[in-house]
Structure formats: structure tokens, C-alpha cells
Amino acid sequence: MAQMKISVSIPHLEKEYDVNVPDTVSGEKLYNALLQRTKDLLESDDGGENVFELFSKRLGKKVYPDYRDVSLKDIGVKEGDTIIVKKDLDPGGC
């Protein structure tokens, strides 16, 4: 299992992190780790719970939830890539 360094950008919080992750980590595991580390992600203006999507900036692909169980490596994410955390504007899918 190889490690890769990626950047995680959270524009609405004006934060960016450089992180080392196993290349076998899935989008879901990355998402859950972000929720544990960044409590600000959970807070919503209306008191509800925020829902997020993770995008690969270089690939233009949604890493989470579309590829929930697929490793970042298998999606095509590479060393140095940026993952962008965006609020899901339609969390209910309605």
C-alpha cells in the first residue's frame, strides 16, 4: 500500500489541507475522516446537517458519493491532486 500526498480544499470554510493518504483509501473513508477532523463541516446555517460531495479538480470527477467504495488510485487520483469539498445543493435528491 503506497501513500500519496493530496490537497483537500474546503472553499466555504476558506481552508486547505495537505494530507498523506493510502492510495487505497476510498472516497467514503476520506469523507468520514474529514468529518471527524473538521467539525465545522457539520454545522449548517439552518441547524440541519450538511451534506457534501468530494470532487477531483484535475479529473473533474465526483469522488464521493459517486465512487463511494472505489479507491482514489482506481478513480485516477494521483499524487499532488486537489480534492474539493462542496456542499451538496440537493441532498435529498428531490
N, CA, C and O atoms as a GROMACS GRO file, in nm:
protein
  376
    1MET      N    1   0.085  -0.118   0.000
    1MET     CA    2   0.000   0.000   0.000
    1MET      C    3   0.090   0.124   0.000
    1MET      O    4   0.169   0.144   0.092
    2ALA      N    5   0.076   0.203  -0.102
    2ALA     CA    6   0.156   0.325  -0.115
    2ALA      C    7   0.079   0.444  -0.058
    2ALA      O    8  -0.044   0.446  -0.054
    3GLN      N    9   0.154   0.542  -0.014
    3GLN     CA   10   0.097   0.667   0.035
    3GLN      C   11   0.104   0.770  -0.078
    3GLN      O   12   0.194   0.765  -0.161
    4MET      N   13   0.009   0.861  -0.080
    4MET     CA   14   0.017   0.973  -0.172
    4MET      C   15  -0.025   1.100  -0.100
    4MET      O   16  -0.111   1.098  -0.011
    5LYS      N   17   0.036   1.210  -0.140
    5LYS     CA   18   0.005   1.339  -0.080
    5LYS      C   19  -0.092   1.411  -0.173
    5LYS      O   20  -0.065   1.430  -0.292
    6ILE      N   21  -0.206   1.451  -0.117
    6ILE     CA   22  -0.305   1.526  -0.192
    6ILE      C   23  -0.343   1.650  -0.112
    6ILE      O   24  -0.315   1.660   0.008
    7SER      N   25  -0.406   1.745  -0.179
    7SER     CA   26  -0.459   1.863  -0.111
    7SER      C   27  -0.610   1.848  -0.102
    7SER      O   28  -0.675   1.800  -0.195
    8VAL      N   29  -0.664   1.891   0.010
    8VAL     CA   30  -0.809   1.892   0.028
    8VAL      C   31  -0.850   2.037   0.050
    8VAL      O   32  -0.808   2.100   0.147
    9SER      N   33  -0.931   2.089  -0.040
    9SER     CA   34  -0.974   2.228  -0.035
    9SER      C   35  -1.120   2.234   0.008
    9SER      O   36  -1.206   2.165  -0.047
   10ILE      N   37  -1.147   2.321   0.107
   10ILE     CA   38  -1.284   2.341   0.155
   10ILE      C   39  -1.316   2.490   0.136
   10ILE      O   40  -1.301   2.568   0.229
   11PRO      N   41  -1.358   2.528   0.015
   11PRO     CA   42  -1.376   2.670  -0.017
   11PRO      C   43  -1.468   2.747   0.076
   11PRO      O   44  -1.436   2.861   0.112
   12HIS      N   45  -1.580   2.690   0.117
   12HIS     CA   46  -1.674   2.766   0.200
   12HIS      C   47  -1.619   2.793   0.340
   12HIS      O   48  -1.669   2.882   0.409
   13LEU      N   49  -1.518   2.719   0.383
   13LEU     CA   50  -1.451   2.745   0.511
   13LEU      C   51  -1.318   2.816   0.492
   13LEU      O   52  -1.249   2.851   0.588
   14GLU      N   53  -1.282   2.838   0.364
   14GLU     CA   54  -1.154   2.900   0.329
   14GLU      C   55  -1.038   2.825   0.392
   14GLU      O   56  -0.948   2.885   0.451
   15LYS      N   57  -1.040   2.692   0.380
   15LYS     CA   58  -0.934   2.607   0.435
   15LYS      C   59  -0.881   2.514   0.327
   15LYS      O   60  -0.954   2.472   0.238
   16GLU      N   61  -0.753   2.484   0.339
   16GLU     CA   62  -0.691   2.384   0.251
   16GLU      C   63  -0.590   2.306   0.333
   16GLU      O   64  -0.512   2.364   0.409
   17TYR      N   65  -0.592   2.175   0.316
   17TYR     CA   66  -0.503   2.087   0.390
   17TYR      C   67  -0.422   2.002   0.293
   17TYR      O   68  -0.475   1.956   0.192
   18ASP      N   69  -0.295   1.983   0.323
   18ASP     CA   70  -0.214   1.884   0.254
   18ASP      C   71  -0.214   1.760   0.341
   18ASP      O   72  -0.176   1.767   0.458
   19VAL      N   73  -0.255   1.648   0.285
   19VAL     CA   74  -0.267   1.525   0.364
   19VAL      C   75  -0.200   1.409   0.292
   19VAL      O   76  -0.196   1.404   0.169
   20ASN      N   77  -0.148   1.317   0.370
   20ASN     CA   78  -0.095   1.191   0.317
   20ASN      C   79  -0.198   1.084   0.344
   20ASN      O   80  -0.242   1.064   0.457
   21VAL      N   81  -0.238   1.015   0.238
   21VAL     CA   82  -0.338   0.909   0.250
   21VAL      C   83  -0.291   0.785   0.175
   21VAL      O   84  -0.213   0.796   0.080
   22PRO      N   85  -0.336   0.667   0.216
   22PRO     CA   86  -0.306   0.547   0.138
   22PRO      C   87  -0.376   0.559   0.002
   22PRO      O   88  -0.487   0.610  -0.007
   23ASP      N   89  -0.310   0.513  -0.104
   23ASP     CA   90  -0.374   0.522  -0.235
   23ASP      C   91  -0.494   0.428  -0.247
   23ASP      O   92  -0.570   0.435  -0.344
   24THR      N   93  -0.511   0.342  -0.148
   24THR     CA   94  -0.626   0.250  -0.147
   24THR      C   95  -0.747   0.307  -0.074
   24THR      O   96  -0.852   0.242  -0.069
   25VAL      N   97  -0.735   0.428  -0.017
   25VAL     CA   98  -0.846   0.486   0.057
   25VAL      C   99  -0.960   0.517  -0.040
   25VAL      O  100  -0.937   0.562  -0.152
   26SER      N  101  -1.082   0.493   0.005
   26SER     CA  102  -1.200   0.520  -0.079
   26SER      C  103  -1.248   0.663  -0.054
   26SER      O  104  -1.210   0.727   0.044
   27GLY      N  105  -1.334   0.710  -0.144
   27GLY     CA  106  -1.393   0.842  -0.126
   27GLY      C  107  -1.472   0.852   0.003
   27GLY      O  108  -1.472   0.955   0.069
   28GLU      N  109  -1.540   0.743   0.038
   28GLU     CA  110  -1.619   0.742   0.161
   28GLU      C  111  -1.531   0.752   0.286
   28GLU      O  112  -1.563   0.826   0.379
   29LYS      N  113  -1.420   0.680   0.287
   29LYS     CA  114  -1.329   0.687   0.402
   29LYS      C  115  -1.267   0.826   0.415
   29LYS      O  116  -1.252   0.878   0.525
   30LEU      N  117  -1.232   0.886   0.302
   30LEU     CA  118  -1.178   1.022   0.305
   30LEU      C  119  -1.283   1.119   0.358
   30LEU      O  120  -1.253   1.205   0.440
   31TYR      N  121  -1.405   1.106   0.311
   31TYR     CA  122  -1.516   1.191   0.356
   31TYR      C  123  -1.537   1.178   0.507
   31TYR      O  124  -1.549   1.279   0.576
   32ASN      N  125  -1.542   1.055   0.557
   32ASN     CA  126  -1.562   1.032   0.700
   32ASN      C  127  -1.447   1.088   0.783
   32ASN      O  128  -1.470   1.142   0.891
   33ALA      N  129  -1.325   1.074   0.734
   33ALA     CA  130  -1.209   1.130   0.806
   33ALA      C  131  -1.217   1.282   0.811
   33ALA      O  132  -1.182   1.342   0.913
   34LEU      N  133  -1.261   1.343   0.703
   34LEU     CA  134  -1.276   1.489   0.701
   34LEU      C  135  -1.382   1.534   0.802
   34LEU      O  136  -1.363   1.635   0.870
   35LEU      N  137  -1.491   1.461   0.810
   35LEU     CA  138  -1.596   1.497   0.905
   35LEU      C  139  -1.546   1.489   1.049
   35LEU      O  140  -1.584   1.571   1.132
   36GLN      N  141  -1.462   1.392   1.078
   36GLN     CA  142  -1.408   1.377   1.214
   36GLN      C  143  -1.308   1.487   1.246
   36GLN      O  144  -1.304   1.535   1.360
   37ARG      N  145  -1.228   1.528   1.150
   37ARG     CA  146  -1.124   1.628   1.174
   37ARG      C  147  -1.175   1.770   1.169
   37ARG      O  148  -1.124   1.858   1.239
   38THR      N  149  -1.275   1.795   1.087
   38THR     CA  150  -1.322   1.931   1.063
   38THR      C  151  -1.467   1.942   1.107
   38THR      O  152  -1.558   1.926   1.025
   39LYS      N  153  -1.488   1.968   1.233
   39LYS     CA  154  -1.624   1.974   1.289
   39LYS      C  155  -1.707   2.085   1.224
   39LYS      O  156  -1.830   2.077   1.223
   40ASP      N  157  -1.641   2.189   1.169
   40ASP     CA  158  -1.713   2.298   1.103
   40ASP      C  159  -1.795   2.248   0.984
   40ASP      O  160  -1.894   2.311   0.946
   41LEU      N  161  -1.756   2.135   0.926
   41LEU     CA  162  -1.830   2.082   0.812
   41LEU      C  163  -1.971   2.043   0.850
   41LEU      O  164  -2.062   2.050   0.768
   42LEU      N  165  -1.991   2.001   0.974
   42LEU     CA  166  -2.121   1.952   1.016
   42LEU      C  167  -2.221   2.063   1.043
   42LEU      O  168  -2.342   2.041   1.034
   43GLU      N  169  -2.172   2.180   1.076
   43GLU     CA  170  -2.261   2.289   1.116
   43GLU      C  171  -2.330   2.352   0.996
   43GLU      O  172  -2.265   2.391   0.899
   44SER      N  173  -2.460   2.360   1.004
   44SER     CA  174  -2.540   2.420   0.898
   44SER      C  175  -2.601   2.549   0.949
   44SER      O  176  -2.629   2.564   1.068
   45ASP      N  177  -2.622   2.643   0.858
   45ASP     CA  178  -2.681   2.771   0.896
   45ASP      C  179  -2.823   2.756   0.951
   45ASP      O  180  -2.866   2.834   1.036
   46ASP      N  181  -2.895   2.653   0.904
   46ASP     CA  182  -3.033   2.635   0.947
   46ASP      C  183  -3.050   2.531   1.057
   46ASP      O  184  -3.161   2.492   1.090
   47GLY      N  185  -2.938   2.486   1.113
   47GLY     CA  186  -2.944   2.389   1.222
   47GLY      C  187  -2.948   2.245   1.176
   47GLY      O  188  -2.938   2.154   1.259
   48GLY      N  189  -2.962   2.222   1.047
   48GLY     CA  190  -2.961   2.086   0.994
   48GLY      C  191  -2.819   2.037   0.973
   48GLY      O  192  -2.722   2.104   1.007
   49GLU      N  193  -2.810   1.918   0.916
   49GLU     CA  194  -2.677   1.861   0.891
   49GLU      C  195  -2.641   1.882   0.744
   49GLU      O  196  -2.721   1.856   0.655
   50ASN      N  197  -2.519   1.930   0.721
   50ASN     CA  198  -2.471   1.950   0.586
   50ASN      C  199  -2.441   1.817   0.518
   50ASN      O  200  -2.404   1.719   0.584
   51VAL      N  201  -2.456   1.814   0.388
   51VAL     CA  202  -2.418   1.700   0.305
   51VAL      C  203  -2.319   1.752   0.202
   51VAL      O  204  -2.339   1.859   0.144
   52PHE      N  205  -2.212   1.675   0.179
   52PHE     CA  206  -2.107   1.722   0.090
   52PHE      C  207  -2.076   1.624  -0.021
   52PHE      O  208  -2.106   1.505  -0.012
   53GLU      N  209  -2.015   1.678  -0.125
   53GLU     CA  210  -1.961   1.599  -0.235
   53GLU      C  211  -1.812   1.630  -0.241
   53GLU      O  212  -1.769   1.741  -0.213
   54LEU      N  213  -1.734   1.530  -0.279
   54LEU     CA  214  -1.590   1.548  -0.298
   54LEU      C  215  -1.560   1.535  -0.447
   54LEU      O  216  -1.600   1.437  -0.510
   55PHE      N  217  -1.490   1.634  -0.503
   55PHE     CA  218  -1.455   1.635  -0.644
   55PHE      C  219  -1.304   1.634  -0.662
   55PHE      O  220  -1.232   1.697  -0.586
   56SER      N  221  -1.258   1.563  -0.763
   56SER     CA  222  -1.118   1.572  -0.804
   56SER      C  223  -1.108   1.688  -0.901
   56SER      O  224  -1.171   1.687  -1.007
   57LYS      N  225  -1.029   1.788  -0.866
   57LYS     CA  226  -1.016   1.906  -0.950
   57LYS      C  227  -0.957   1.871  -1.087
   57LYS      O  228  -1.006   1.918  -1.190
   58ARG      N  229  -0.853   1.788  -1.089
   58ARG     CA  230  -0.787   1.754  -1.215
   58ARG      C  231  -0.875   1.666  -1.304
   58ARG      O  232  -0.883   1.688  -1.424
   59LEU      N  233  -0.940   1.568  -1.244
   59LEU     CA  234  -1.021   1.474  -1.321
   59LEU      C  235  -1.160   1.527  -1.356
   59LEU      O  236  -1.220   1.485  -1.454
   60GLY      N  237  -1.210   1.619  -1.274
   60GLY     CA  238  -1.346   1.667  -1.293
   60GLY      C  239  -1.449   1.560  -1.258
   60GLY      O  240  -1.561   1.563  -1.308
   61LYS      N  241  -1.410   1.467  -1.171
   61LYS     CA  242  -1.499   1.358  -1.129
   61LYS      C  243  -1.540   1.376  -0.984
   61LYS      O  244  -1.466   1.430  -0.902
   62LYS      N  245  -1.660   1.330  -0.955
   62LYS     CA  246  -1.707   1.329  -0.818
   62LYS      C  247  -1.649   1.204  -0.750
   62LYS      O  248  -1.680   1.092  -0.790
   63VAL      N  249  -1.566   1.224  -0.649
   63VAL     CA  250  -1.502   1.115  -0.576
   63VAL      C  251  -1.598   1.054  -0.474
   63VAL      O  252  -1.595   0.934  -0.448
   64TYR      N  253  -1.684   1.138  -0.418
   64TYR     CA  254  -1.783   1.093  -0.320
   64TYR      C  255  -1.910   1.173  -0.342
   64TYR      O  256  -1.898   1.295  -0.353
   65PRO      N  257  -2.026   1.119  -0.350
   65PRO     CA  258  -2.061   0.981  -0.324
   65PRO      C  259  -2.056   0.889  -0.446
   65PRO      O  260  -2.077   0.768  -0.430
   66ASP      N  261  -2.031   0.939  -0.566
   66ASP     CA  262  -2.038   0.855  -0.686
   66ASP      C  263  -1.946   0.733  -0.680
   66ASP      O  264  -1.986   0.624  -0.721
   67TYR      N  265  -1.825   0.752  -0.630
   67TYR     CA  266  -1.729   0.641  -0.623
   67TYR      C  267  -1.703   0.605  -0.477
   67TYR      O  268  -1.588   0.592  -0.434
   68ARG      N  269  -1.808   0.590  -0.403
   68ARG     CA  270  -1.806   0.567  -0.258
   68ARG      C  271  -1.709   0.457  -0.215
   68ARG      O  272  -1.634   0.476  -0.119
   69ASP      N  273  -1.708   0.344  -0.284
   69ASP     CA  274  -1.628   0.229  -0.241
   69ASP      C  275  -1.506   0.203  -0.329
   69ASP      O  276  -1.442   0.099  -0.315
   70VAL      N  277  -1.474   0.294  -0.418
   70VAL     CA  278  -1.361   0.277  -0.509
   70VAL      C  279  -1.242   0.355  -0.455
   70VAL      O  280  -1.257   0.466  -0.404
   71SER      N  281  -1.122   0.296  -0.465
   71SER     CA  282  -1.003   0.364  -0.414
   71SER      C  283  -0.972   0.487  -0.498
   71SER      O  284  -1.004   0.492  -0.617
   72LEU      N  285  -0.908   0.585  -0.435
   72LEU     CA  286  -0.869   0.705  -0.508
   72LEU      C  287  -0.780   0.670  -0.626
   72LEU      O  288  -0.794   0.728  -0.734
   73LYS      N  289  -0.690   0.575  -0.606
   73LYS     CA  290  -0.600   0.531  -0.714
   73LYS      C  291  -0.679   0.477  -0.833
   73LYS      O  292  -0.649   0.509  -0.948
   74ASP      N  293  -0.780   0.394  -0.806
   74ASP     CA  294  -0.860   0.335  -0.913
   74ASP      C  295  -0.947   0.438  -0.984
   74ASP      O  296  -0.981   0.420  -1.101
   75ILE      N  297  -0.984   0.544  -0.916
   75ILE     CA  298  -1.059   0.653  -0.979
   75ILE      C  299  -0.968   0.731  -1.073
   75ILE      O  300  -1.013   0.785  -1.174
   76GLY      N  301  -0.839   0.736  -1.039
   76GLY     CA  302  -0.743   0.810  -1.121
   76GLY      C  303  -0.677   0.926  -1.048
   76GLY      O  304  -0.600   1.001  -1.108
   77VAL      N  305  -0.707   0.941  -0.918
   77VAL     CA  306  -0.645   1.047  -0.838
   77VAL      C  307  -0.497   1.014  -0.822
   77VAL      O  308  -0.459   0.900  -0.796
   78LYS      N  309  -0.413   1.116  -0.839
   78LYS     CA  310  -0.268   1.098  -0.832
   78LYS      C  311  -0.206   1.190  -0.728
   78LYS      O  312  -0.269   1.285  -0.680
   79GLU      N  313  -0.082   1.159  -0.694
   79GLU     CA  314  -0.002   1.242  -0.604
   79GLU      C  315  -0.011   1.388  -0.649
   79GLU      O  316   0.007   1.418  -0.767
   80GLY      N  317  -0.037   1.477  -0.554
   80GLY     CA  318  -0.042   1.620  -0.583
   80GLY      C  319  -0.178   1.672  -0.627
   80GLY      O  320  -0.195   1.793  -0.641
   81ASP      N  321  -0.274   1.583  -0.649
   81ASP     CA  322  -0.408   1.627  -0.691
   81ASP      C  323  -0.479   1.701  -0.578
   81ASP      O  324  -0.444   1.688  -0.460
   82THR      N  325  -0.579   1.779  -0.616
   82THR     CA  326  -0.661   1.851  -0.520
   82THR      C  327  -0.802   1.794  -0.520
   82THR      O  328  -0.864   1.775  -0.625
   83ILE      N  329  -0.851   1.765  -0.400
   83ILE     CA  330  -0.989   1.722  -0.381
   83ILE      C  331  -1.065   1.840  -0.323
   83ILE      O  332  -1.024   1.897  -0.221
   84ILE      N  333  -1.174   1.877  -0.387
   84ILE     CA  334  -1.253   1.992  -0.344
   84ILE      C  335  -1.379   1.942  -0.273
   84ILE      O  336  -1.449   1.855  -0.323
   85VAL      N  337  -1.405   1.999  -0.155
   85VAL     CA  338  -1.524   1.965  -0.077
   85VAL      C  339  -1.630   2.070  -0.106
   85VAL      O  340  -1.611   2.189  -0.079
   86LYS      N  341  -1.743   2.026  -0.163
   86LYS     CA  342  -1.852   2.119  -0.198
   86LYS      C  343  -1.980   2.076  -0.128
   86LYS      O  344  -2.006   1.957  -0.111
   87LYS      N  345  -2.058   2.175  -0.087
   87LYS     CA  346  -2.189   2.144  -0.030
   87LYS      C  347  -2.278   2.088  -0.139
   87LYS      O  348  -2.281   2.140  -0.251
   88ASP      N  349  -2.351   1.982  -0.107
   88ASP     CA  350  -2.448   1.925  -0.199
   88ASP      C  351  -2.571   2.014  -0.193
   88ASP      O  352  -2.635   2.026  -0.088
   89LEU      N  353  -2.604   2.077  -0.305
   89LEU     CA  354  -2.716   2.171  -0.307
   89LEU      C  355  -2.852   2.102  -0.305
   89LEU      O  356  -2.953   2.165  -0.277
   90ASP      N  357  -2.854   1.972  -0.335
   90ASP     CA  358  -2.979   1.896  -0.335
   90ASP      C  359  -2.958   1.764  -0.261
   90ASP      O  360  -2.964   1.658  -0.323
   91PRO      N  361  -2.935   1.769  -0.128
   91PRO     CA  362  -2.902   1.648  -0.054
   91PRO      C  363  -3.010   1.543  -0.054
   91PRO      O  364  -2.981   1.424  -0.037
   92GLY      N  365  -3.134   1.582  -0.073
   92GLY     CA  366  -3.242   1.484  -0.073
   92GLY      C  367  -3.264   1.420  -0.208
   92GLY      O  368  -3.334   1.319  -0.219
   93GLY      N  369  -3.205   1.477  -0.311
   93GLY     CA  370  -3.221   1.424  -0.444
   93GLY      C  371  -3.358   1.452  -0.504
   93GLY      O  372  -3.397   1.388  -0.602
   94CYS      N  373  -3.433   1.545  -0.447
   94CYS     CA  374  -3.568   1.576  -0.496
   94CYS      C  375  -3.564   1.690  -0.592
   94CYS      O  376  -3.667   1.731  -0.645
   0.00000   0.00000   0.00000
